[in-house]
Amino acid sequence: MAIRKLLIANRGEIACRIMRTARAMGIATVAVYSDADAHALHVRSADEAVHIGPAPVRESYLLGERIIAAAREIGAQAIHPGYGFLSENAQFAQAVIDAGLIWVGPSPSSITAMGLKDAAKALMQAAGVPTTPGYLGADQSPERLQAEADAIGYPVLIKAVAGGGGKGMRKVDAAADFADALESCRREAASSFGNDQVLLEKWVTNPRHIEVQVFGDSHGNVVHLFERDCSLQRRHQKVIEEAPAPGMDAATREAICQAAVRAAKAVNYVGAGTIEFIADGSEGLRADRIWFMEMNTRLQVEHPVTEAITGQDLVEWQLRVAAGEPLPKAQADLSINGWAMEARLYAEDPAKGFLPSIGTLEVFEPGKGCRIDTGVVTGAEISPFYDPMIAKVIAHGETREDARVTLATALDDTAIWPLKTNAGFLVKALEHPDFAAARLDTGLIARAGDALMPPPIPSDDALADAAAALVAGGPLTGFRLNAPRRQEARFLLDGEAVSIRFDPDAASDEEPLHDVLVAQAGQVWRVSGWRASGPAGAEGGDGAILSPMPGRIIAVSVTAGQTVTKGQKLLTLEAMKMEHTLVAPFDGTITVLNAVQDAQVSDGALLVRIERQEEA
């Protein structure tokens, strides 16, 4: 059946990505959108658009029946789910098929077979695919899970059986920490996936995350498009992905890729899928030290790196296979060309624990020389309702070093304002000696710590240039002469007073500017003229615990009047489907407690106030 009109049951970057290929194939596109996305790029880019509900995903993008109704009413023949949302929901896939529409994805039975991690691992063991040691049992009592974890030996990893995207995962280093980690993991899993069941795996101490792109068609053909390395992660979330995997020799590649093909064939797989493996990299990549973790029955966020090294359009493959065509290429026709890297550019503030940065993109200027997959433009809103990804930045070169340098340069040149981003952090990660030398494992970012934090202020030269543009020959406030032809004056850097030395001869004769944006190392700061009545910063360490972002309080661990110690958990805030724990900054007594379980709170709301305990 030919696809003439395609409804994309998603939003943002992936919806725009699918539309690009569909347009090239002559297929008309239909967007769906919530109230929050009425003016979004994916809506403006589509041939037609259908409103499906309010901003919360459970009232819009997760309402399968509403999406199917929209497809039928507007005359679409097919639905592409993208990734996330309903992409791995077997019931939705079946409902699409039952409605007489084409489902651009694997069969509901394949999704079901691979969707629950415990059942998938058992299936892979039967198919001869190596799996990690762990517990897959049906007994989910805390006592049984604790006993199994003790038997496996710490550290262990608790994983939601329906999980994905780094959610519903907790590493536990000691038996005493297991109960709390299990409760938190289950709560997050229930919120994100509607299923709080978990499995246990032995934690590999020097792990690398290797995954293989597979593709099947309805004619019985299955191929692989080689591997990707996704080892650079923060809190189980992929940060930078690359293809091929560094240090992968031909024999190991053949072994892991053929294991992936066996896995796909075991469930009669049709469409795009990814087989994820965990490798013990302590002795390099060896076939006997690589184990199956899970299968993602959808297109992956990082699919562009595979497209770059193979020259194939995976969305085109999806659409052709969904229409009943055989795979466009046989295994012998596929090869690796060069090296590719992808970085995920997020609206988040590394200085505040990577909390999302919400608001309007007044400036959005990506660096040059890379493929940019995005769902936003200048003036777009980064909403608290959805994932705060701004763009995926993809570099391709002849060698790994070519791709790495190209990607770092593009991120370094990226300018985004006023939202905070992780661009500077990404540059630091790409330039870290271990990453540059391909000494990779999933713990690299955690070990590097503050070494990956971008600089808190611009360089002296950048500040001097900004000061010269602000002065432009005009009068200075609070300046003094330091040396011949050098001046120092007070300015505001993101609202905080700073003194900047600069060369007055660099100032132009034009009217002085009121504000200057300084872009450097992937970050942007605002420099403005000094105002004596400028805003005063809040006194540090005053015991006021403010909400770092909009969200819902899911647990309150203290009571008014209670004595607490530094680092003690006060409450847990849920935002972007992730849990954020707020702790006491010092020893003291709770004097104000505004936090109430299940309450929605705004950014900056006073949740707790602690009176510091006087030292004896």
C-alpha positions in Angstrom: 0.0 0.0 0.0 1.5 3.4 -1.0 1.9 6.1 1.6 0.6 9.4 0.1 0.0 11.2 3.4 1.8 10.6 6.7 0.8 11.7 10.2 3.7 12.1 12.6 2.6 11.2 16.1 5.3 13.3 17.8 6.7 16.8 18.1 9.9 18.8 18.0 13.1 17.7 16.5 12.1 14.2 15.5 8.9 15.3 13.8 10.8 17.9 11.8 13.4 15.2 10.9 10.7 12.8 9.6 9.0 15.6 7.6 12.3 16.3 5.8 12.5 12.8 4.4 8.8 12.5 3.7 8.9 15.7 1.7 11.8 14.5 -0.3 9.8 11.3 -1.1 6.8 13.3 -2.2 4.7 12.3 0.8 2.4 14.9 2.3 2.9 15.4 6.1 0.4 16.0 9.0 1.6 17.3 12.4 -0.3 16.9 15.7 0.1 19.5 18.4 -0.9 20.5 21.9 -1.8 23.9 23.2 1.9 24.5 24.1 3.0 23.7 20.6 0.5 25.7 18.6 3.3 27.8 17.0 6.1 25.2 17.1 8.3 24.6 14.1 7.0 21.1 13.4 3.5 22.5 13.1 4.6 25.2 10.7 6.7 22.8 8.7 3.9 20.3 8.0 1.4 20.4 5.1 -1.5 20.1 7.6 -1.8 20.1 11.4 -4.3 18.8 13.9 -4.8 20.0 17.5 -5.0 17.1 19.9 -5.3 18.6 23.4 -3.7 20.5 26.3 0.0 20.8 27.0 0.4 17.8 29.4 1.5 14.7 27.4 -1.1 12.5 29.0 -3.8 14.8 27.6 -2.3 15.1 24.1 0.7 13.2 22.7 -0.1 10.0 24.7 -3.8 9.9 23.6 -3.6 7.2 21.0 -7.3 7.2 20.1 -7.2 10.9 19.4 -4.2 10.6 17.2 -5.8 7.8 15.2 -9.0 9.7 14.8 -7.0 12.7 13.5 -5.3 10.5 10.9 -8.6 9.0 9.7 -10.3 12.4 9.5 -7.5 14.1 7.6 -7.0 11.2 5.2 -3.6 10.0 6.2 -2.6 6.4 5.2 0.1 5.9 7.8 1.3 7.0 11.2 5.0 7.4 12.2 5.5 7.5 16.0 9.0 9.0 16.0 10.8 8.1 19.3 9.5 8.4 22.8 5.8 9.0 23.5 3.8 6.1 21.9 6.7 4.7 19.7 7.1 1.5 21.7 3.5 1.1 22.8 2.2 -2.2 21.4 -1.4 -1.5 22.1 -1.2 1.8 20.1 0.6 0.0 17.2 -2.2 -2.6 17.1 -4.9 0.1 17.3 -3.3 1.8 14.3 -3.3 -1.4 12.3 -6.9 -2.2 13.4 -8.0 1.2 12.1 -6.8 0.2 8.6 -3.7 2.5 8.8 -0.1 1.7 8.1 2.1 1.5 11.3 5.6 2.8 10.5 7.3 0.5 13.0 7.8 -3.1 14.1 4.8 -5.4 14.7 3.0 -5.2 18.0 4.2 -8.7 18.8 7.8 -7.7 18.4 7.3 -4.6 20.5 5.7 -6.8 23.2 8.5 -9.4 23.0 11.3 -6.9 23.5 9.5 -4.2 25.5 9.9 -5.8 28.9 13.6 -6.1 29.7 13.2 -9.3 31.8 11.2 -11.2 29.1 13.5 -9.9 26.4 16.6 -11.1 28.2 15.1 -14.6 28.6 14.2 -14.6 24.9 17.8 -13.6 23.9 19.3 -16.3 26.1 17.1 -18.8 24.2 18.4 -17.4 20.9 22.0 -17.8 21.9 22.7 -14.1 22.5 24.9 -13.5 25.5 23.3 -11.6 28.4 24.5 -10.0 31.6 24.3 -11.9 35.0 21.3 -10.7 37.1 17.8 -11.4 38.4 14.7 -11.5 36.0 12.3 -13.2 38.4 8.6 -12.5 38.9 8.8 -12.2 42.7 9.0 -8.4 43.0 8.9 -8.2 46.8 11.5 -5.8 48.3 12.8 -8.7 50.4 13.4 -11.0 47.5 15.0 -8.2 45.4 17.3 -7.3 48.3 18.3 -10.9 48.7 19.0 -11.3 45.0 21.0 -8.1 45.0 23.0 -9.4 47.9 23.7 -12.7 46.1 24.7 -11.0 42.8 27.1 -8.8 44.8 27.5 -5.0 44.8 27.5 -2.8 43.0 24.2 -3.8 41.2 22.0 -1.9 38.8 18.2 -1.7 39.4 16.4 -1.2 36.1 12.7 -0.7 35.3 11.6 -3.6 33.0 9.6 -1.1 30.9 12.3 1.6 31.1 14.2 3.6 28.6 15.9 6.9 28.1 17.9 6.6 31.3 14.8 6.7 33.5 14.0 4.1 36.1 17.7 3.1 36.7 19.6 3.2 39.9 23.2 2.0 40.7 23.5 0.6 44.2 26.9 0.4 45.8 26.0 -1.1 49.2 23.3 -3.3 50.7 22.3 -0.5 53.1 21.3 1.8 50.1 19.2 -0.8 48.3 15.8 -0.2 49.8 15.8 3.6 49.2 17.1 3.2 45.7 14.5 0.5 44.9 11.7 2.8 46.1 12.9 5.8 44.1 13.4 3.6 41.0 9.9 2.1 41.2 8.3 5.5 41.8 10.1 7.0 38.7 9.3 3.9 36.6 5.6 4.1 37.6 5.4 7.8 36.7 7.3 7.4 33.4 6.1 4.0 32.1 3.1 3.0 34.2 4.9 -0.1 35.3 7.0 -0.3 38.5 8.5 -3.8 38.0 12.3 -4.0 38.0 15.1 -6.4 37.2 18.6 -6.5 38.6 21.9 -6.7 36.8 25.5 -7.0 37.9 27.2 -3.6 37.5 30.1 -3.9 35.1 32.9 -1.8 36.6 34.5 -0.6 33.4 31.4 -0.5 31.1 31.0 0.7 27.6 27.7 1.1 25.9 27.7 -0.4 22.4 24.6 -0.7 20.2 23.9 -2.1 16.8 21.5 -0.7 14.3 19.4 -3.4 12.8 16.7 -3.3 10.1 14.2 -5.9 8.9 11.5 -6.1 6.3 8.4 -8.1 5.7 10.1 -10.4 3.2 12.3 -12.0 5.9 15.5 -9.9 5.3 17.4 -8.5 8.3 20.6 -6.5 8.1 22.8 -4.5 10.4 24.2 -1.0 9.8 27.1 -1.5 12.1 27.6 -0.2 15.6 27.5 3.0 17.6 29.3 3.8 20.9 27.2 5.7 23.4 29.5 5.3 26.4 29.7 9.0 27.2 26.7 9.3 29.6 25.6 11.4 32.6 23.2 9.7 35.0 22.5 7.0 32.4 21.5 9.6 29.8 23.5 9.6 26.5 25.5 12.8 26.0 27.7 12.1 22.9 27.4 9.2 20.5 29.7 8.1 17.8 30.0 5.6 15.0 31.9 3.3 14.6 33.0 2.3 18.1 36.6 3.1 18.9 38.8 0.1 19.3 36.4 -2.3 17.5 38.3 -4.8 15.4 36.8 -6.6 12.5 36.3 -9.9 14.3 34.6 -8.4 17.3 32.4 -6.2 15.0 31.3 -9.3 13.1 30.5 -11.2 16.3 28.5 -8.4 17.9 26.6 -7.4 14.7 25.7 -11.0 13.9 24.4 -11.4 17.5 22.2 -8.4 16.9 20.9 -9.9 13.7 20.1 -13.1 15.5 18.2 -11.1 18.2 16.1 -9.3 15.5 15.3 -12.6 13.7 14.3 -14.2 17.0 11.2 -11.8 17.1 10.7 -11.7 13.3 11.6 -8.0 13.4 10.4 -5.6 10.7 11.6 -1.9 10.6 14.3 0.0 12.5 15.6 -1.3 15.8 18.6 -1.1 18.0 20.2 -3.9 20.0 22.0 -2.5 23.0 25.0 -4.2 24.5 27.2 -3.6 27.6 30.9 -4.3 27.1 33.6 -4.8 29.7 36.2 -2.5 28.3 38.9 -3.2 30.9 40.8 -5.3 28.3 39.6 -3.6 25.2 36.5 -4.7 23.2 36.3 -8.5 23.1 33.4 -10.6 21.8 33.3 -12.7 25.0 33.0 -9.6 27.2 30.0 -8.0 25.4 26.5 -8.8 26.7 22.9 -8.0 25.5 21.1 -5.3 27.6 17.9 -4.5 25.7 16.3 -3.8 22.4 14.8 -0.5 21.4 12.0 -1.2 19.0 12.1 2.3 17.3 14.3 4.8 15.6 17.0 6.0 18.0 17.8 9.7 18.9 21.4 9.0 17.7 20.4 7.5 14.3 22.1 10.4 12.4 25.6 9.0 13.1 24.7 5.8 11.5 23.3 7.7 8.5 26.5 9.7 8.2 28.9 6.7 8.1 26.7 4.5 5.8 25.2 7.2 3.5 21.7 5.8 4.1 18.5 7.7 5.2 17.0 5.5 7.9 13.6 7.3 7.9 13.4 6.6 4.1 14.1 2.9 4.9 11.3 3.0 7.5 8.8 4.4 5.1 9.7 2.0 2.3 9.6 -1.0 4.6 6.3 0.1 6.1 4.8 0.3 2.6 5.8 -3.3 2.0 9.0 -2.8 0.0 12.1 -5.0 0.6 15.2 -3.4 2.3 16.9 -0.9 0.0 20.3 -2.6 0.5 21.6 -6.0 1.2 24.3 -6.6 3.8 27.1 -6.8 1.3 26.1 -3.4 -0.1 26.6 -1.6 3.3 30.0 -0.3 4.5 31.5 2.2 6.9 32.7 5.5 5.5 34.6 7.8 7.9 33.6 8.7 11.4 30.6 10.5 12.9 29.8 12.1 16.3 26.6 13.5 17.7 26.1 15.8 20.7 22.7 16.5 22.3 22.3 20.2 22.9 20.0 20.8 25.8 18.5 23.9 27.5 19.9 23.1 30.9 22.2 24.7 33.3 25.4 22.7 34.2 26.1 25.2 37.1 22.7 24.2 38.7 23.0 20.5 38.4 21.8 20.4 34.7 18.3 21.6 35.7 16.2 22.5 32.6 16.3 26.2 31.5 12.8 27.3 30.5 11.8 30.3 28.4 12.1 32.0 25.0 15.1 31.5 22.6 15.8 35.1 21.9 19.0 34.1 20.2 19.6 30.7 18.5 22.7 30.6 16.3 24.2 27.1 15.9 27.9 26.7 14.9 28.8 26.0 11.3 30.1 22.8 9.6 27.7 20.3 11.2 24.3 18.8 10.5 21.8 20.4 12.8 18.6 18.4 13.6 16.3 20.7 15.6 12.7 21.5 16.2 13.2 25.1 17.2 14.1 28.5 15.7 14.8 31.9 17.2 11.8 33.0 19.2 10.7 29.5 20.1 9.7 28.5 23.6 11.4 25.8 25.6 8.4 24.5 27.6 8.4 22.9 31.0 6.1 20.2 29.6 8.5 18.4 27.3 12.1 17.3 27.0 14.3 20.5 26.8 16.4 19.4 23.8 17.3 22.3 21.5 19.1 20.4 18.8 21.3 17.4 17.8 24.6 18.5 16.4 26.3 15.9 14.1 29.8 16.0 12.7 31.2 13.7 10.0 34.9 13.4 9.0 37.4 11.0 7.6 38.8 10.1 11.0 37.6 10.2 14.6 39.8 13.2 15.3 38.3 15.1 12.3 34.8 14.5 13.6 35.7 15.3 17.2 37.4 18.6 16.4 34.6 19.6 14.0 31.9 18.9 16.6 33.8 20.8 19.3 34.3 23.8 17.1 30.7 24.0 16.1 29.5 23.8 19.8 32.1 26.3 20.8 30.7 28.7 18.2 27.1 28.2 19.3 25.3 31.2 20.7 22.0 30.8 22.6 20.4 33.4 24.8 18.9 33.9 27.4 18.5 30.2 28.2 21.4 28.3 29.7 22.7 25.3 27.7 25.1 22.4 28.0 27.1 23.5 25.0 30.1 24.6 27.1 30.0 21.3 29.0 29.9 19.4 25.7 33.0 21.2 24.5 34.8 20.3 27.7 33.8 16.7 27.3 34.9 16.5 23.7 38.3 18.0 24.7 38.8 15.9 27.8 42.1 13.9 27.3 40.5 10.5 27.9 37.7 11.1 25.4 40.1 12.5 22.8 42.2 9.4 23.2 39.1 7.1 23.1 39.7 5.9 26.7 35.9 5.5 27.2 33.5 4.1 29.7 30.2 5.2 31.1 31.8 6.6 34.2 34.1 9.1 32.5 31.8 12.2 33.1 31.3 11.3 36.7 35.0 10.9 37.3 35.9 14.1 35.5 33.5 16.1 37.6 34.2 19.8 37.8 36.9 19.5 35.1 34.0 19.4 32.6 32.3 22.5 33.9 32.5 25.4 31.5 34.1 28.7 32.8 31.8 30.8 34.9 32.7 34.1 33.2 34.1 35.1 29.8 37.8 35.6 29.2 39.4 39.0 30.0 39.8 39.8 26.3 36.1 39.1 25.6 35.1 41.3 28.5 37.4 44.0 27.4 35.8 43.9 23.9 32.3 44.1 25.4 33.3 47.1 27.6 34.7 49.0 24.7 31.4 48.4 22.8 29.4 49.6 25.8 31.5 52.7 26.3 31.9 53.8 22.7 33.6 57.0 23.7 30.9 57.9 26.2 31.2 58.7 30.0 32.1 56.0 32.4 30.7 55.3 35.8 33.1 54.5 38.6 36.2 54.4 36.4 39.8 55.1 37.3 43.0 55.3 35.3 45.3 52.3 35.9 48.0 53.0 33.3 48.4 55.0 30.2 45.7 54.2 27.7 44.1 51.6 30.0 40.9 52.1 32.0 38.9 50.1 34.5 35.2 50.5 35.0 32.3 48.8 36.6 29.8 46.9 34.6 27.1 44.3 35.1 27.7 40.7 34.0 24.4 38.8 34.0 23.3 41.3 36.7 26.3 41.0 38.9 28.8 43.8 39.4 32.3 43.3 37.8 35.3 45.5 37.1 36.6 45.3 33.5 39.9 46.7 32.3 40.0 47.7 28.6 41.6 49.9 26.0 39.6 53.1 25.5 41.1 53.4 22.0 39.1 50.3 21.0 35.9 52.1 21.6 34.1 53.3 18.5 32.7 56.8 17.9 29.2 55.4 17.5 26.5 55.6 20.2 27.3 53.4 23.1 25.3 50.2 23.4 23.1 49.5 26.4 23.8 45.7 26.4 26.3 43.4 24.8 26.0 39.6 24.5 29.3 37.8 24.8 29.5 34.3 23.2 32.4 32.2 24.1 33.1 28.5 24.7 29.5 27.6 23.9 28.1 30.0 26.5 26.5 33.4 26.4 26.6 36.2 28.9 25.0 39.7 29.0 27.3 42.6 29.8 25.6 45.9 30.5 26.4 49.3 31.8 26.7 49.9 35.5 23.5 50.9 37.3 23.9 52.1 40.9 20.3 50.9 41.5 21.0 47.5 39.9 19.4 44.4 41.3 20.9 43.0 44.5 21.6 39.3 44.7 20.0 37.1 47.3 22.2 36.6 50.3 23.9 33.2 50.0 23.5 30.6 52.7 20.4 32.2 54.3 18.7 28.8 54.6 16.0 29.5 52.0 15.4 26.4 49.9 13.8 27.5 46.7 12.3 25.4 43.9 15.0 25.3 41.2 12.3 24.8 38.5 8.6 24.3 38.0 7.5 20.8 39.1 5.5 18.6 41.4 6.5 17.7 45.0 6.3 13.9 45.2 7.8 13.3 48.6 8.4 15.5 51.8 10.9 13.9 54.1 10.9 16.4 57.0 8.5 18.2 59.3 8.3 21.8 60.6 10.5 22.2 63.7 12.6 19.2 62.9 16.4 19.3 63.3 18.3 18.4 60.2 22.0 17.8 59.3 23.9 19.0 56.3 23.1 16.9 53.2 19.9 15.4 54.7 17.1 14.9 52.2 14.3 17.4 52.6 12.0 16.7 49.7 11.8 15.3 46.2 10.7 17.3 43.2 9.6 15.7 39.9 10.1 17.7 36.7 10.5 16.5 33.1 9.7 13.0 34.5 13.0 13.1 36.5 13.4 13.2 40.2 15.4 16.0 41.9 16.3 15.7 45.6 16.7 18.9 47.6 19.0 18.6 50.7 19.9 20.7 53.7 22.8 23.1 53.0 23.9 23.0 56.6 22.9 21.8 60.1 19.9 23.5 61.5 16.1 23.6 62.3 13.2 23.7 59.9 11.4 27.0 60.6 9.3 27.2 57.5 7.8 24.2 55.6 5.7 25.2 52.6 6.2 21.9 50.7 3.1 19.7 50.4 3.2 16.3 48.7 1.6 16.3 45.2 1.6 20.1 45.1 2.6 21.9 41.9 5.3 24.6 42.6 6.7 27.4 40.4 10.3 28.2 39.7 11.8 30.1 42.7 9.0 29.2 45.2 10.1 29.1 48.8 9.7 25.5 49.9 11.7 25.2 53.2 13.6 27.6 55.4 16.3 26.4 57.7 17.7 28.3 60.7 21.4 27.6 61.0 22.5 25.7 64.1 24.9 27.8 66.1 28.2 26.2 66.6 29.1 25.3 70.1 
